[in-house]
Structures are given as structure tokens and as C-alpha cells.
Amino acid sequence: LTQLSYHTIFIIITIRIVNYFFYMIISKIYFYSFNEKVDLFRITIISASSFIGSYFTPFKLGIPIQLYLMKNMILNSKTNERIKHIILMKLLVQYIIN
């Protein structure tokens, strides 16, 4: 890190922030495509918890945290079972890829 210039560090942080917000918007679009009304605050909480769980723990804890929070904060009893399975499969594939 001492060899990187401030300009390079700024670019890296900016790219990471844009990537984070892009992920939140894609998640909002993903839930909207299944007629789920999810506010951006819940998606932000889930994304931030997943990010912290992935990067600040010695093992990949982000996906299980994301799965737990999605199940408790977004997927309620009124949600169609098919949608629940699609979201769970998306998270499992994401876990395998990462």
C-alpha cells in the first residue's frame, strides 16, 4: 500500500463503491422482476452485512448471512414458494462461484 499513489487508491475505492451500488440496484431489479416490493434500505442492510461477513471474517460468512437476512427480512409467508426457491438457488450458485 505504501507504493500506491493516492490517485490509485481513490480509483480503487471509487470502483468498489460503484460496484456496491450497482449490486444493490441489480438486487432491487431482481426482486422487482418477481413482483416483490423490497425497499432499498433492506437491500442495503443485507448487502452491507454480506460484505462485512465476506471480507472481515477468516472464512466466507457473507453468503450464509445474506441467506439468513433475506429469509427473515424479505421472504415472508405470503411469498410464493417458487420465488423462494429461485432466490435460494441464486444465492447457492453465488456461493459456489465465489
trRosetta pair geometry for C-beta under 8 A, 3 or more apart (Angstrom, degrees):
i j d omega theta_ij theta_ji phi_ij phi_ji
1 4 5.7 -50 -154 23 44 114
1 9 7.7 59 -156 -91 89 121
4 8 4.7 -120 -169 82 96 129
4 9 5.4 109 128 -53 125 90
5 8 4.8 99 56 5 78 100
5 9 7.2 -144 96 -1 43 87
6 9 5.6 -54 -146 40 36 111
6 10 6.1 41 153 -23 67 106
7 10 5.7 -53 -148 35 29 114
7 11 6.5 30 153 -19 63 105
8 11 5.7 -53 -149 35 32 111
8 12 6.4 32 153 -18 65 105
9 12 5.7 -54 -148 36 32 112
9 13 6.3 28 156 -15 66 107
10 13 6.0 -58 -146 40 29 107
10 14 6.2 30 155 -20 64 110
11 14 5.7 -55 -144 38 29 113
11 15 6.3 31 157 -19 64 105
12 15 5.9 -54 -149 35 29 110
12 16 6.5 27 153 -18 63 107
13 16 5.7 -55 -149 37 33 112
13 17 6.4 32 154 -19 66 105
14 17 5.8 -54 -146 36 31 109
14 18 6.3 29 156 -16 65 106
15 18 5.8 -55 -146 39 31 110
15 19 6.1 34 153 -21 65 108
16 19 5.6 -53 -146 37 30 114
16 20 6.4 35 153 -24 64 104
17 20 5.6 -50 -149 32 32 115
17 21 6.6 24 156 -11 65 105
18 21 6.0 -58 -147 42 31 105
18 22 6.1 36 152 -23 65 109
19 22 5.6 -54 -145 37 29 115
19 23 6.5 34 154 -22 63 103
20 23 5.8 -54 -154 31 29 112
20 24 6.8 26 150 -16 62 104
20 47 6.8 123 -167 155 86 131
20 51 7.1 8 -120 -82 112 150
21 24 5.5 -50 -149 35 38 112
21 25 6.4 37 153 -17 67 104
22 25 5.8 -55 -148 38 32 109
22 26 6.3 32 154 -18 66 107
23 26 5.7 -54 -144 39 30 111
23 27 6.3 34 154 -21 64 105
23 47 6.1 139 108 -133 116 131
24 27 5.6 -52 -148 35 31 113
24 28 6.5 35 152 -20 63 103
24 40 6.8 64 165 -154 119 89
24 43 5.2 120 -152 132 87 118
24 44 6.2 24 -126 -82 139 65
24 47 5.4 -72 -83 -30 92 163
25 28 5.6 -50 -150 34 34 113
25 29 6.4 33 151 -16 65 104
26 29 5.6 -53 -147 39 34 111
26 30 6.2 41 151 -26 65 105
27 30 5.4 -50 -146 32 32 117
27 31 6.6 25 158 -11 65 103
27 38 8.0 -78 137 97 92 145
27 43 5.0 156 101 -148 130 124
27 46 7.8 -168 174 82 161 126
27 47 7.0 -151 1 -66 158 115
28 31 6.2 -58 -150 40 29 103
28 32 6.1 30 153 -20 64 112
28 38 6.6 -148 -123 81 66 104
28 40 6.3 -11 -87 -95 133 79
28 43 5.8 -68 -65 -46 83 169
29 32 5.5 -57 -142 40 30 114
29 33 6.4 39 155 -30 64 101
30 33 5.9 -51 -156 23 28 113
30 34 7.6 6 153 0 58 103
30 90 7.7 115 -173 -154 144 170
31 34 6.2 -68 -159 45 39 98
31 36 4.1 -80 179 75 92 118
31 37 8.0 -161 137 -36 114 4
31 38 4.5 4 119 12 161 130
31 43 7.9 -137 4 -81 140 120
31 74 7.1 -97 -119 -166 141 136
32 35 7.5 37 -172 -85 39 21
32 36 6.8 -101 -76 58 27 68
32 38 7.7 -113 -55 32 68 92
34 80 7.8 -135 176 45 111 119
34 83 4.8 122 177 -124 143 118
34 86 7.2 173 -88 72 145 143
36 74 7.0 45 173 179 137 105
36 79 7.1 20 -105 -118 112 108
36 83 6.9 146 -54 -179 120 149
38 42 5.7 -105 -173 69 91 126
38 43 6.1 92 138 -49 118 102
38 74 5.5 1 -109 -129 122 111
39 42 5.5 96 66 7 78 97
39 43 7.5 -150 102 1 43 90
40 43 5.5 -57 -149 42 41 112
40 44 6.0 47 151 -26 71 105
41 44 5.6 -54 -149 34 30 114
41 45 6.5 30 153 -18 64 103
42 45 5.7 -50 -147 35 34 111
42 46 6.3 31 155 -16 66 106
42 73 5.2 173 -155 151 117 126
42 74 6.2 140 145 -73 140 91
43 46 5.7 -55 -145 40 32 110
43 47 6.0 30 156 -18 66 110
44 47 5.8 -56 -141 40 27 109
44 48 6.1 25 161 -17 64 110
45 48 6.0 -57 -142 39 25 107
45 49 6.2 22 160 -15 62 111
45 69 7.0 -154 118 -173 97 142
45 73 7.2 -161 84 -138 128 171
46 49 6.0 -58 -146 39 26 108
46 50 6.2 26 156 -18 63 111
46 66 5.8 81 179 -134 96 74
46 69 4.6 177 -112 110 88 134
46 70 6.2 69 -134 -65 144 75
46 73 6.7 -151 -65 59 110 144
46 74 7.6 -11 -56 -28 149 122
47 50 5.7 -57 -146 39 29 111
47 51 6.2 31 155 -21 65 107
47 66 7.9 43 -91 -111 36 109
48 51 5.6 -52 -145 36 30 113
48 52 6.3 26 157 -14 65 107
49 52 5.9 -55 -144 40 30 107
49 53 6.0 28 156 -16 64 112
49 62 7.8 149 122 -139 61 69
49 65 5.1 -140 140 150 104 128
49 66 7.1 162 91 -77 97 61
49 69 6.0 117 69 -41 149 156
50 53 5.7 -58 -143 42 28 111
50 54 6.1 25 159 -20 64 110
50 62 4.1 74 -172 -171 68 94
50 63 7.1 59 -144 -73 106 32
50 65 5.6 -178 -92 85 58 108
50 66 4.1 31 -90 -65 123 107
50 69 7.8 -117 -50 33 91 135
51 54 6.0 -60 -146 35 26 108
51 55 6.2 -10 171 9 64 115
51 62 6.6 64 -63 -125 14 128
52 55 6.8 -73 -134 49 22 89
52 56 5.3 -26 -172 25 64 124
52 62 7.7 147 63 -100 42 92
53 56 7.3 -54 -94 50 12 84
53 57 5.8 -8 -165 1 51 129
53 60 8.0 60 134 179 88 44
53 61 4.0 -111 180 99 99 92
53 62 4.0 154 88 -85 98 55
53 64 7.6 -129 159 61 148 78
53 65 4.2 170 -32 4 168 148
53 66 7.8 -150 53 -29 140 79
54 57 7.4 -65 -126 36 4 96
54 60 5.9 7 -129 -141 75 70
54 61 6.8 -150 -75 57 39 60
54 62 3.1 -11 -53 -33 92 139
54 63 7.6 73 -83 -24 104 67
54 98 7.7 -51 -139 162 130 148
55 62 7.6 46 -12 -59 63 129
57 60 7.7 147 81 -97 109 8
57 61 4.4 13 59 11 158 127
60 63 6.3 20 151 11 107 102
60 95 7.3 138 134 -149 137 82
60 98 6.6 146 -137 116 145 113
61 64 6.0 -62 -163 47 55 106
61 65 5.8 56 144 -24 81 110
62 65 5.7 -62 -149 39 29 111
62 66 6.1 28 156 -20 68 108
63 66 5.5 -52 -142 37 32 113
63 67 6.2 37 156 -22 65 104
63 91 6.0 141 -164 179 96 94
63 94 6.4 173 -114 101 118 100
63 95 4.0 113 -176 -93 170 101
63 98 7.1 172 -49 54 125 134
64 67 5.5 -51 -144 36 33 115
64 68 6.3 34 157 -18 65 105
65 68 5.8 -56 -148 38 30 110
65 69 6.2 22 158 -13 65 110
66 69 6.0 -58 -142 42 28 106
66 70 6.1 29 159 -19 64 109
66 91 6.3 -171 104 -133 113 123
67 70 6.0 -55 -144 37 25 109
67 71 6.3 25 157 -19 61 109
67 88 7.1 64 -137 -125 105 76
67 91 5.2 135 -84 151 93 158
68 71 5.9 -59 -150 36 27 111
68 72 6.3 4 161 -1 64 113
69 72 6.1 -67 -140 48 30 97
69 73 5.2 -3 174 6 72 121
69 74 7.8 57 133 -2 68 96
70 73 6.6 -62 -115 51 19 89
70 74 5.0 -34 -158 36 61 121
70 75 6.1 48 147 -8 75 105
70 87 6.4 -157 157 155 142 132
70 91 7.3 -154 28 -62 154 145
71 74 7.7 -5 -43 51 8 79
71 75 5.3 -40 -132 51 40 120
72 75 7.9 15 -15 52 15 80
74 79 7.9 62 133 -69 71 151
75 79 4.9 -87 -152 34 71 161
75 83 7.7 -179 -119 110 103 101
75 84 5.5 92 -150 -107 139 94
75 87 6.9 -162 -69 64 128 153
76 79 5.6 125 56 -16 56 99
79 83 5.5 -107 175 75 99 125
79 84 5.8 111 118 -56 119 96
80 83 4.5 89 69 4 93 105
80 84 7.1 -157 96 -8 51 84
81 84 5.4 -51 -151 34 38 116
81 85 6.5 36 154 -18 68 103
82 85 5.9 -56 -152 37 32 108
82 86 6.4 32 151 -20 66 105
83 86 5.6 -52 -146 35 34 112
83 87 6.3 30 157 -16 66 106
84 87 6.1 -60 -149 39 28 107
84 88 6.2 24 155 -15 64 110
85 88 5.7 -56 -142 41 31 110
85 89 6.2 32 158 -19 66 106
86 89 5.9 -56 -147 37 28 109
86 90 6.5 33 152 -23 62 104
87 90 5.5 -49 -149 32 33 115
87 91 6.6 30 154 -15 64 104
88 91 5.8 -55 -150 38 33 109
88 92 6.3 34 153 -19 66 106
89 92 5.6 -52 -144 37 34 112
89 93 6.3 34 157 -17 67 103
90 93 6.0 -56 -148 37 28 107
90 94 6.3 29 152 -19 63 109
91 94 5.4 -53 -145 38 33 114
91 95 6.3 38 153 -24 65 103
92 95 5.5 -50 -148 32 33 114
92 96 6.5 31 154 -18 65 104
93 96 5.7 -54 -148 36 33 110
93 97 6.2 32 155 -19 66 108
94 97 5.9 -55 -144 38 29 110
94 98 6.2 17 161 -8 65 110
95 98 6.3 -61 -142 44 25 100
